[in-house]
């Protein structure tokens, strides 16, 4: 595992201005996440632009094998060195490259929804995540805040209002872990769900003392969280071309979704698999969470970088008549949960 370049610990101070109030903020925030395919590069750029004001380091873990144990090679170092759009971020990026095949280990925690083959995939994902934290715990002080995310999840520190909420919480919480609400977008940058998700903030000291694996701390979250009065963290899952979506379904930790993606995009809803039971019953059980709707990106519901680049970022995956498709395929759902 190789960091991109040896370097001194980052300067923990950041000067920022919120309206007319200027203050000196002393924080150390590290975001650690994985990257799997070159199609995720635009998502990585979104993440770097949104987090650059207050994240002191991004610890990115790349593996030469996907979670199905198929070799795919390493690509990120080449892209970071050759794409000028990354030049301003390189001094804060630590790239850990894993080149050996995964070892299959038993999971300490296995949720009820997880299938047998998924348990194998997630054990590999957890190994990759843990390698990022191993580096962080050795090279950063124990009061460092660690955000455990995915490449498509971005905490919006670019907004003064959102940053002020987060910074206030970090300064007042006294090192206790907490959740930041995450709003999920699927298939496109202007296509969102109203479901409640989170990103956990926790210090290195807390993670060490908890004795819990990083994967469990991410998936289970914490009892205390910021209320979602303002969207603070944005997830952009499968926000790339359809060919890349098909490839992603063949390589990521979840299994069984491969044959249903076309219907999911056509009707604009969460991915479904036969193991979840009848599709319409599955969607009816929580339509507010599992149905997506197109939005107009505005300041209150999207980051500035996304709004300014929406024409370039937009995938166009979701058809304009997705509600009609939904009504035709799921009449019971349409009666239960009327679409606009």
Secondary structure as UniProt FT lines:
FT   STRAND          13..18
FT   TURN            19..20
FT   STRAND          21..26
FT   STRAND          29..35
FT   HELIX           38..40
FT   HELIX           41..51
FT   TURN            52..54
FT   STRAND          55..63
FT   TURN            67..68
FT   HELIX           76..82
FT   HELIX           84..92
FT   STRAND          93..98
FT   TURN            112..113
FT   HELIX           116..139
FT   TURN            142..143
FT   STRAND          145..148
FT   TURN            151..152
FT   STRAND          153..155
FT   HELIX           160..172
FT   TURN            174..175
FT   STRAND          178..186
FT   TURN            189..190
FT   STRAND          191..192
FT   STRAND          197..203
FT   HELIX           204..210
FT   HELIX           214..220
FT   TURN            228..229
FT   STRAND          233..237
FT   HELIX           242..249
FT   TURN            250..251
FT   TURN            258..260
FT   HELIX           261..267
FT   HELIX           274..276
FT   HELIX           279..284
FT   TURN            285..286
FT   HELIX           287..290
FT   STRAND          293..294
FT   TURN            299..301
FT   HELIX           304..308
FT   HELIX           310..313
FT   TURN            320..321
FT   HELIX           322..329
FT   HELIX           331..336
//
